[in-house]
Amino acid sequence: MAMTESELAAIVGTPIPGGSYTVEPYVDWLLNDVVESPRDGRVAHPLFAYVAVAVGKTVSWDGLFEICGATADDGPMFGEHETVLERPLLVGETFTVGGEFISAERKRGQRTGVFDIVGFRLSLTDVDGATVASTYNSIVFPRRGA
């Protein structure tokens, strides 16, 4: 599934299908228990910004890899990550999830060969349409034989 550099560049601006995510009280309890964090039952743990976009996007990781001309067997690696919280997420709150690919770059390493770094942003918006959190992730795709 090798991509040309022009096909790679065309990924930028492609929307990532989104859906919705609700911070369920029992999931908030479980996450806080796992990370040994105090829980007040009102404010969700900040990790929910990542959980909500990862679960709330309606494309699977395999589907996301396919858009990038790869499969899990190609050995994609998690690159960078950044989470921005505009305000605390509340337990019981439902968010709309949406995003797009924002960068795609081909690189060549002397030892690693050709690889692509593809970046995407996913956001959570509340019922009023305000962005409450966003994440940026990049994935490194080895391009063996390119």
Buried (B, 14 or more C-beta within 10 A) or exposed (E): EEBEEEEBBEBBEBEBEBEBBEBEBEBBEEBBEEEEEEBEEEBBBBBBBBBBBBBBBEBEEEEBBEBBBBEEEBEBEEBEEEBEBBEBBBBEBBBBBBBBBBBBBBEEEEEEEBBBBBBBBBBBBBEEEEBBBBBBBBBBBBBEEB
